[in-house]
Amino acid sequence: MMSPSFPLLSSSLRERHLVVLCLGVAASLLFPEPGWGALGLLLVPLAMRHRRWVLFFFLTGLAGGAINGALWRSHQLPGECLGKEVDLSGLIVTLPSEQRLATGLRRVTAEMDVEQVDDPFCAGPKRVRVTQYLEAAEAKPSFQYHTRVDGRWRFKPLASQINPGSHPDQARWASRGIDAAVTPVSQLIHAPLDQPIPRFRSRVIDAWADREGEGWAAMRALLLGDTRSLSQAAWRDLRHLGVVHVLVISGLHIGLLASLCFLLFQLPRRLLRIPGDRGGMAFMSISALMVTGCYAVLVGASLPVMRAYLMLVAAQLPQLFGWNTSGRHGLLLAISAMLLWDPRILLGASFWLSAGATWILVSTPWQSLAIRSLMTTQIKMIVLMSPLTLFWFGETSLLGLATNLVVVPAVTLF
């Protein structure tokens, strides 16, 4: 009996269509104005009439990216609002980052989802970067994770080439969905939200906050996504060893955790004969997705982590539904959907690292999974990540080719 197929994913031709669709979305970022890309819609009927499906999918991606770009432009802060003071309320969605300045003050930054703005003209931004300069004693309670904050704020520009002494990272802001920056000009009102998972995460972070040492700092980074305790010297050593990605939660962690889950959940089938077992992968896929989903929530469910998790979900859908296709088809479908939803993720390193790690993961034959297969997968990831980190961060480590073979498997098993 033939297994059921899913027409959208089953053929290699459809896979080429998805690749072309992604290329069309990427091409939309090259236009200075989104309206130029939207003109591709005029050629879509012509491509359909002549059955030029490659051209059809390219134009569809181009037009979809352009329409998304027009919507994104509507969320940008008008130039007249820079320096303007408004009443604004929002939810802190990241752990606050603290930096000690030469003046003795502490600069505390975080990201906040905007919920309400009193001035409709300046109400476009949906997520803003909040910054506050405080004395050391006042820095700890500022911008607590998953807290609603109300007050009066002043809009300011994000760091860019036009700000002397600032790192030119407009692309990074766009890929993370940050539309503007604000700083408070009055006393803020903090209202913590009583939700189980954020409360549990905050409680564990607070419980481990007083435990000193690089070991505890690494534990907080790996298990809770909290890298604030790592010193500049520690980050320098990690870069030299080529293992920064070990402590920055990304698609590598989601992929390797899923690999470990498949290995563990496959052991009962290898050790004993289970009545009624027909060799399906549904149980292992669902179990791995549940474990990695809980981990994604525990480390804060940031955009890079959730993108990596959604890629893993898409890669496992063919196994769950018995589709006559490979995990790569599902991953391509997930990437296409994410690019149509937000083409600017192409401008950030996290998308490429997550997509690369997940692509290697879905190419691994789980039916023959073993320690040797895990090591082979890790070597493939090292070969892929080295040029990616060189391109995005301007450096890579030849020593990392050796250290990763020891550090990453050990950390993953731990």
Residue pairs with C-beta under 8 A, 6 or more apart in sequence:
2 324
3 322
3 323
3 324
4 321
4 322
4 323
4 324
5 323
5 324
5 325
6 318
6 321
6 323
6 324
6 325
7 14
8 14
8 333
9 15
9 318
9 323
9 325
9 329
9 330
9 333
10 323
10 324
10 325
10 329
13 53
14 329
15 328
15 329
15 332
16 54
17 53
17 54
17 57
18 57
18 329
18 332
18 333
18 335
18 336
19 332
20 54
20 57
20 58
20 61
21 57
21 58
21 60
21 61
21 336
21 339
21 340
22 61
22 332
22 335
22 336
22 339
23 58
23 61
24 40
24 57
24 58
24 59
24 60
24 61
24 62
24 63
24 64
24 65
25 61
25 62
25 64
25 65
25 336
25 339
25 340
25 343
25 346
26 61
26 65
26 339
26 343
26 346
27 37
27 58
27 61
27 62
27 65
28 34
28 37
28 61
28 62
28 63
28 64
28 65
28 66
28 68
28 69
28 343
29 65
29 69
29 343
29 344
29 346
29 347
31 37
31 66
31 69
34 66
34 67
34 68
34 69
34 70
34 73
35 66
35 70
36 66
37 62
37 63
37 65
37 66
37 69
38 63
38 66
38 67
38 70
40 59
40 60
40 62
40 63
40 66
41 59
41 63
43 55
43 59
44 56
44 59
44 60
44 63
47 53
47 55
47 56
47 59
48 56
61 336
61 339
61 340
64 340
65 339
65 340
65 343
68 340
68 341
68 342
68 343
69 343
72 174
72 344
74 124
75 124
75 125
75 126
75 179
76 124
76 125
76 179
76 180
77 122
77 124
77 125
77 155
77 179
77 180
78 121
78 122
78 124
80 121
81 119
81 121
81 122
81 155
82 155
82 156
82 157
83 154
83 155
83 156
84 119
84 122
84 154
84 155
85 152
85 153
85 154
85 185
86 117
86 118
86 119
86 122
86 152
86 153
86 155
87 117
87 118
87 150
87 151
87 152
87 153
88 114
88 116
88 117
88 118
88 150
88 151
88 152
88 153
88 182
89 114
89 115
89 116
89 148
89 149
89 150
89 151
90 112
90 113
90 114
90 115
90 116
90 128
90 148
90 149
91 112
91 113
91 115
91 146
91 147
91 148
91 149
91 193
92 110
92 111
92 112
92 130
92 143
92 144
92 145
92 146
92 147
92 148
92 149
93 110
93 111
93 112
93 113
93 127
93 145
93 146
94 110
94 111
94 145
94 300
94 302
95 110
95 145
95 205
95 225
95 226
95 228
95 300
96 108
96 109
96 110
96 142
96 143
96 144
96 145
96 228
97 108
97 109
97 110
97 228
98 106
98 107
98 108
98 139
98 228
99 106
99 107
99 108
99 109
100 106
101 107
101 133
104 135
104 136
105 133
105 134
105 135
106 133
106 134
106 135
106 136
106 138
106 139
107 131
107 132
107 133
108 131
108 132
108 133
108 134
108 139
108 142
108 143
109 129
109 130
109 131
109 132
109 143
110 129
110 130
110 143
110 145
111 127
111 128
111 129
111 130
111 176
111 178
112 127
112 128
112 129
112 130
112 143
112 149
112 182
113 126
113 127
114 123
114 125
114 126
114 127
114 128
115 148
117 123
122 155
124 179
125 179
125 180
126 177
126 179
127 176
127 177
127 178
127 179
128 178
128 179
128 180
128 181
128 182
129 158
129 173
129 178
129 180
129 181
129 182
130 143
130 149
130 153
130 181
130 182
130 183
130 184
131 181
131 182
131 183
132 142
132 143
132 183
132 184
133 183
134 142
141 190
143 149
144 190
144 192
144 202
145 198
145 201
145 202
145 205
145 300
146 192
146 193
146 195
146 198
146 199
146 202
147 190
147 191
147 192
147 193
148 190
148 191
148 192
148 193
149 188
149 189
149 190
149 191
150 188
150 189
150 191
151 184
151 186
151 187
151 188
151 189
152 184
152 185
152 186
153 182
153 183
153 184
153 185
154 182
154 183
154 184
154 185
155 180
155 181
155 182
156 181
156 182
156 183
157 163
157 181
158 170
158 173
158 178
158 180
158 181
159 166
159 167
159 168
159 169
159 173
160 166
160 168
160 169
160 170
161 168
161 170
171 347
171 348
172 347
172 348
174 344
174 347
175 344
175 345
175 346
175 347
175 348
175 350
175 351
176 303
176 348
177 303
177 342
177 344
197 297
197 298
201 224
201 298
201 300
204 224
205 220
205 224
205 226
208 216
208 219
208 220
208 224
214 230
214 231
214 234
216 229
217 227
217 229
217 230
217 231
217 234
218 230
218 247
220 226
220 227
220 228
220 229
221 227
221 229
221 230
221 247
221 248
221 249
222 246
222 247
222 249
222 253
222 411
223 298
223 299
224 298
224 299
224 300
225 249
225 298
225 299
225 300
225 302
225 305
227 247
227 248
230 238
230 247
235 244
238 244
238 246
238 247
239 395
239 397
240 397
240 399
241 397
241 399
241 400
241 403
241 407
242 386
242 389
242 396
242 397
242 398
242 399
242 400
242 401
242 403
242 404
243 400
243 403
243 404
243 407
243 408
244 389
245 252
245 353
245 385
245 389
246 252
246 407
246 408
246 411
249 299
249 302
249 304
249 305
250 304
250 305
250 308
250 350
250 353
250 354
250 357
251 304
251 307
251 308
251 311
251 350
251 353
251 354
251 355
251 356
251 357
251 358
252 353
252 357
252 381
252 385
252 408
253 295
253 308
254 292
254 295
254 296
254 305
254 308
254 309
254 312
254 354
254 357
254 358
255 308
255 312
255 357
255 358
255 360
255 361
255 381
256 378
256 408
256 412
257 291
257 292
257 295
257 412
258 288
258 289
258 291
258 292
258 312
258 361
259 361
259 364
259 369
259 374
259 377
259 412
260 374
260 412
260 413
261 284
261 287
261 288
261 291
261 292
262 284
262 288
262 366
262 369
263 369
263 370
263 374
265 283
265 284
265 287
265 288
266 284
266 366
266 369
268 274
269 277
281 319
281 366
282 319
282 320
284 366
285 316
285 319
285 320
286 320
288 316
289 312
289 313
289 316
292 309
292 312
293 309
296 305
296 306
296 308
296 309
299 305
303 350
304 348
304 350
304 351
304 354
307 338
307 345
307 350
307 351
307 354
308 354
308 357
308 358
310 334
310 338
311 331
311 334
311 335
311 354
311 355
311 358
312 358
312 361
313 334
314 330
314 331
314 333
314 334
315 327
315 328
315 330
315 331
315 334
315 358
315 361
315 362
316 327
316 330
317 323
317 330
318 325
318 326
318 327
318 329
318 330
319 327
326 362
327 362
327 363
328 359
328 362
328 363
330 362
331 355
331 358
331 359
331 362
335 355
338 345
338 351
339 345
339 346
345 351
349 388
349 392
349 393
352 388
352 392
353 385
353 388
353 392
356 381
356 384
356 385
356 388
357 381
357 384
357 385
360 377
360 380
360 381
360 384
361 377
364 373
364 377
365 373
374 409
375 405
375 409
378 404
378 405
378 408
378 409
379 405
381 404
381 408
382 400
382 401
382 404
382 405
386 396
386 397
386 400
386 401
387 396
389 395
389 396
390 396
397 403
